[in-house]
Amino acid sequence: MTEFSNRLDNKNKFKLGLFAINCASGLAVTKVNERWRNSWENNLKIAQLADEAGLEYLLPLGRWMGYDGETHFHSNVLESISWASALLAATRRIGVISTIHTSLHNPVILAKQLATMDHIGGGRVGLNMVCGWNRQEYEALGGELFFSHQDRYHHAQEWLDIIRKLWQTETPFDWNSKFFKFKKVYSVPLPLQKNIPIFNGAGSTLGKDFAIRNVDYLFMLTLDLNQLRQDIISIKKQEKLQKRKKPLNFISYSYVVCRPTYKEAEEYLHYYSQENADWEAVDHIIKLLANNSKVVPIEEFNLYRSKFPAGHGGYPLVGTPDDIVNGIEQLYNAGLSGTALTFVNYLDEFPYFKDEVLPRIEKCGLREHLAL
Ligand SMILES: Cc1cc2nc3c(=O)[nH]c(=O)nc-3n(C[C@H](O)[C@H](O)[C@H](O)COP(=O)(O)O)c2cc1C
């Protein structure tokens, strides 16, 4: 049987992808006119550009409900599975990931959807599982699927165990556990990839423990480099104790404002993320996060608020191409093996990043030239 390879499995020390191109405004909570339009045409164009440039993955955000404000931030979001299926058919080498809320998707149906997508893309699909945080969003969808924090991860464990079993055997099996009871289930065809890459977006101790036990990539928030470094060191200690076979990879997300001079980059950052921020939407999100999520410590919320519009809590990569490479080296040295990039307008700004930043990252040895 042919071994299919996902570009995510390549040898690059620092893997790059695009994040949130499926969402109106991407991750910039801004009112500027040039903010991202998530039309299908734009998604297709930027996905093909990223593929040609050699990026490893495209990662969507999973959202079922927006955050109001003048821009109706994240009310307009393309659904992750249909989006990824179409992009897998329209690209050649790049990994395309689906972001999935565990309790909103029946695992048997999802296993088959992802296997189908893997066939469509010739072995390039990935799964980013999120266990959920926004009670309001779950209540809108019926409520009873929003479990206690602990139960969210118990549920996710059973959910993932079922999916993995379905991907490993064509033989029907029964399943009987706390959250799932299935009779004679199977999912044929199996995926092309032996191991579909699995990401988990999480921040709590429970979430990190889940990632250590189960997934390939922990998708993290980077508020502070020292904190990130400490977090990764302590997770690696846990990994050793738990005798993981392959090391866990750590990735974050970062917003890019890259211009020929630092002054230009800083001025544009201020223009879109302070003078023209959609503060009503920002405050709505911050309030929801404060009430529902453990990812950001409560005492850091005010500082977090002022930086939030630039990239939804992402890490700043702001300045000249050399400054961006410097920032990426710092992320690498803190222990990350990649970051998912966002731009105010991906199509306007990614070509400059591709021409000026990618060759510099290759020069410093973190990536090889892998363009199509
Ligand atoms: C980097 C990152 C990306 C995430 N992406 C999404 C997403 O697309 N949709 C979503 O509803 N939640 C997303 N989440 C939230 C997670 O699902 C999770 O509920 C939240 O981080 C709380 O983490 P915890 O369960 O470990 O406390 C993301 C979290 C992180 C850290």
Ligand as a Chemical Component Dictionary entry (heavy atoms), coordinates in Angstrom:
data_LIG
# 
_chem_comp.id                   LIG 
_chem_comp.type                 NON-POLYMER 
_chem_comp.pdbx_formal_charge   0 
_chem_comp.three_letter_code    LIG 
# 
loop_
_chem_comp_atom.comp_id 
_chem_comp_atom.atom_id 
_chem_comp_atom.alt_atom_id 
_chem_comp_atom.type_symbol 
_chem_comp_atom.charge 
_chem_comp_atom.model_Cartn_x 
_chem_comp_atom.model_Cartn_y 
_chem_comp_atom.model_Cartn_z 
_chem_comp_atom.pdbx_ordinal 
LIG C1  C1  C 0 -5.259  28.041 20.069 1  
LIG C2  C2  C 0 -6.694  27.743 20.382 2  
LIG C3  C3  C 0 -7.621  27.651 19.345 3  
LIG C4  C4  C 0 -8.972  27.408 19.617 4  
LIG N1  N1  N 0 -9.886  27.350 18.616 5  
LIG C5  C5  C 0 -11.199 27.235 18.895 6  
LIG C6  C6  C 0 -12.196 27.250 17.881 7  
LIG O1  O1  O 0 -11.889 27.339 16.691 8  
LIG N2  N2  N 0 -13.491 27.187 18.270 9  
LIG C7  C7  C 0 -13.866 27.093 19.574 10 
LIG O2  O2  O 0 -15.050 27.066 19.857 11 
LIG N3  N3  N 0 -12.952 27.020 20.537 12 
LIG C8  C8  C 0 -11.647 27.113 20.239 13 
LIG N4  N4  N 0 -10.725 27.073 21.244 14 
LIG C9  C9  C 0 -11.177 26.914 22.627 15 
LIG C10 C10 C 0 -11.006 25.487 23.115 16 
LIG O3  O3  O 0 -11.981 24.688 22.559 17 
LIG C11 C11 C 0 -11.186 25.341 24.634 18 
LIG O4  O4  O 0 -12.527 25.287 24.911 19 
LIG C12 C12 C 0 -10.664 26.472 25.401 20 
LIG O5  O5  O 0 -9.341  26.725 25.021 21 
LIG C13 C13 C 0 -10.705 26.153 26.886 22 
LIG O6  O6  O 0 -9.651  25.296 27.129 23 
LIG P1  P1  P 0 -9.730  24.254 28.258 24 
LIG O7  O7  O 0 -10.897 23.374 27.919 25 
LIG O8  O8  O 0 -8.451  23.544 28.278 26 
LIG O9  O9  O 0 -10.032 25.034 29.501 27 
LIG C14 C14 C 0 -9.376  27.271 20.970 28 
LIG C15 C15 C 0 -8.428  27.336 21.989 29 
LIG C16 C16 C 0 -7.105  27.573 21.713 30 
LIG C17 C17 C 0 -6.116  27.647 22.849 31 
# 
loop_
_chem_comp_bond.comp_id 
_chem_comp_bond.atom_id_1 
_chem_comp_bond.atom_id_2 
_chem_comp_bond.value_order 
_chem_comp_bond.pdbx_ordinal 
LIG C1  C2  SING 1  
LIG C2  C3  SING 2  
LIG C2  C16 DOUB 3  
LIG C3  C4  DOUB 4  
LIG C4  N1  SING 5  
LIG C4  C14 SING 6  
LIG N1  C5  DOUB 7  
LIG C5  C6  SING 8  
LIG C5  C8  SING 9  
LIG C6  O1  DOUB 10 
LIG C6  N2  SING 11 
LIG N2  C7  SING 12 
LIG C7  O2  DOUB 13 
LIG C7  N3  SING 14 
LIG N3  C8  DOUB 15 
LIG C8  N4  SING 16 
LIG N4  C9  SING 17 
LIG N4  C14 SING 18 
LIG C9  C10 SING 19 
LIG C10 O3  SING 20 
LIG C10 C11 SING 21 
LIG C11 O4  SING 22 
LIG C11 C12 SING 23 
LIG C12 O5  SING 24 
LIG C12 C13 SING 25 
LIG C13 O6  SING 26 
LIG O6  P1  SING 27 
LIG P1  O7  DOUB 28 
LIG P1  O8  SING 29 
LIG P1  O9  SING 30 
LIG C14 C15 DOUB 31 
LIG C15 C16 SING 32 
LIG C16 C17 SING 33 
# 
